[in-house]
């Protein structure tokens, strides 16, 4: 969860002779499947698609991610560039220690919507509590399950020859033979 303090306009404190900002509210944001689903219900298009989002669409996504009370309608007046950067960093954060070896450069052209992700959750028997996880963490879990359930990949002829060459060299070193 990302927690951001949102401050109001600057005011002058004559007693202490300085400018101050009063905290108006705190944004509590969760980038999750639930947030994604809310946004797609509103705009009726995939959030994870290739197209650019308008400023209004991005602002509405912040509203969809917000976990607290109603946000003020003039929220955009109080968001700073730093807030926007932090929200983008949070959305793009990996949120897991899992990594994948990128062997295949095949890009899946499937349009991914909230319903597709819910389908994956049902198919892979992922509990619905995970819909509240950070979306990138949920997508990583889906990928891990798919990779663990996939049949072993067949080695190419070149890979088999390289493996056999390496094994032969290791055996020759181990047993002190020349072939």
C-alpha positions in Angstrom: 0.0 0.0 0.0 1.2 3.5 -0.8 0.3 6.2 1.7 0.7 9.8 0.6 0.0 13.0 2.7 -1.9 15.6 0.6 -1.3 19.1 1.7 -3.5 22.2 1.2 -2.5 25.6 -0.1 0.4 27.4 1.5 -0.5 29.8 4.3 1.5 32.3 6.4 1.9 31.7 10.1 2.5 35.2 11.5 3.2 33.9 15.0 6.1 31.8 13.9 6.9 34.0 10.9 6.9 31.2 8.3 4.9 29.6 5.6 3.1 26.3 6.3 1.0 23.7 4.6 -1.9 22.0 6.4 -2.4 18.3 5.7 -5.8 18.0 4.1 -6.0 14.2 3.9 -4.0 11.0 3.4 -4.2 9.0 0.2 -4.1 5.3 1.0 -3.6 3.6 -2.4 -3.6 -0.1 -3.4 -2.8 -1.1 -7.0 -4.8 -4.3 -7.2 -7.2 -6.3 -9.3 -10.1 -4.7 -7.4 -8.9 -1.2 -8.4 -8.3 -2.4 -12.0 -11.8 -3.8 -12.1 -13.4 -0.6 -10.8 -11.5 1.5 -13.5 -12.4 -0.9 -16.3 -16.1 -0.8 -15.2 -16.0 3.0 -15.4 -14.2 3.4 -18.7 -15.1 0.1 -20.4 -11.6 -0.4 -21.9 -8.6 -2.4 -20.8 -6.4 -0.5 -18.3 -3.3 -2.7 -19.1 -3.7 -2.0 -22.9 -1.3 -0.2 -25.2 -3.2 3.0 -25.5 -2.3 6.2 -23.5 -4.6 7.3 -20.6 -5.9 10.8 -20.4 -5.2 12.8 -17.3 -8.8 12.3 -16.2 -8.5 8.6 -16.6 -5.3 8.5 -14.6 -6.9 10.6 -11.9 -9.9 8.3 -11.7 -7.5 5.4 -11.3 -6.1 7.1 -8.2 -9.6 7.3 -7.0 -10.2 3.6 -7.7 -7.0 2.7 -5.8 -7.9 4.9 -2.8 -8.8 2.7 0.2 -10.3 5.4 2.5 -13.2 7.9 2.5 -14.4 9.8 -0.5 -11.7 12.0 -2.1 -12.3 15.7 -2.7 -13.3 16.5 -6.3 -10.5 19.0 -6.6 -7.9 16.4 -5.8 -6.0 17.2 -8.9 -5.3 20.7 -7.5 -3.3 19.2 -4.6 -1.4 16.5 -6.4 2.2 17.5 -7.0 4.6 16.1 -9.6 6.3 14.2 -6.7 2.9 12.6 -5.8 2.4 11.5 -9.4 6.0 10.1 -9.6 5.4 8.1 -6.4 2.1 6.7 -7.7 3.7 5.7 -11.0 6.7 4.1 -9.1 4.3 2.2 -6.9 2.2 1.0 -9.9 5.3 -0.2 -11.7 7.1 -1.7 -8.7 7.8 -5.4 -9.0 6.7 -6.2 -5.4 8.3 -9.6 -5.4 11.7 -11.2 -5.2 10.7 -13.7 -8.0 12.5 -13.3 -11.4 12.2 -15.1 -14.7 14.7 -16.1 -17.2 13.6 -14.5 -20.4 14.4 -17.1 -23.1 11.4 -16.6 -25.4 10.9 -13.2 -27.0 7.3 -14.1 -27.9 4.9 -11.3 -26.9 1.4 -12.4 -26.1 -1.0 -10.2 -28.1 -4.0 -11.0 -25.8 -5.8 -8.0 -24.4 -5.7 -8.4 -20.6 -8.7 -7.2 -18.7 -9.8 -7.7 -15.1 -12.1 -10.5 -16.2 -9.2 -12.3 -17.9 -7.2 -12.1 -14.7 -10.2 -13.3 -12.7 -10.5 -16.2 -15.1 -6.8 -17.1 -14.5 -7.4 -17.0 -10.8 -10.3 -19.4 -11.1 -8.4 -21.7 -13.5 -5.3 -21.8 -11.4 -7.3 -22.1 -8.1 -5.8 -18.8 -6.8 -7.9 -17.7 -3.7 -9.9 -14.6 -4.2 -8.2 -12.9 -1.3 -5.3 -12.4 -3.8 -7.4 -9.9 -5.7 -6.3 -7.3 -3.1 -2.6 -7.9 -3.6 -0.5 -5.5 -5.6 -1.4 -6.3 -9.2 2.2 -7.0 -10.2 2.6 -9.5 -7.4 -0.6 -11.3 -8.5 0.5 -11.4 -12.1 3.9 -12.9 -10.9 2.0 -15.6 -9.0 0.0 -16.4 -12.2 3.2 -16.7 -14.2 4.9 -18.8 -11.6 2.0 -21.3 -11.5 1.9 -21.4 -15.3 5.7 -22.1 -15.6 5.6 -24.7 -12.8 2.7 -26.5 -14.5 4.2 -26.3 -18.0 5.6 -29.4 -19.5 9.4 -29.5 -19.7 10.7 -27.7 -22.8 12.4 -29.8 -25.5 16.0 -29.0 -26.1 17.2 -28.1 -29.6 19.8 -30.2 -31.3 22.4 -27.5 -30.6 21.5 -27.4 -26.9 21.8 -31.2 -26.6 25.2 -31.1 -28.3 26.4 -28.3 -26.0 25.1 -30.1 -22.9 26.8 -33.4 -24.0 30.1 -31.5 -24.8 30.1 -29.8 -21.4 29.3 -33.1 -19.6 32.1 -34.9 -21.5 34.6 -32.1 -20.5 33.6 -32.4 -16.9 34.0 -36.2 -16.8 37.4 -35.9 -18.5 38.6 -33.5 -15.8 37.0 -35.5 -13.0 38.6 -38.9 -14.1 41.8 -37.4 -15.6 41.2 -39.0 -19.0 41.7 -37.6 -22.5 38.6 -39.0 -24.1 
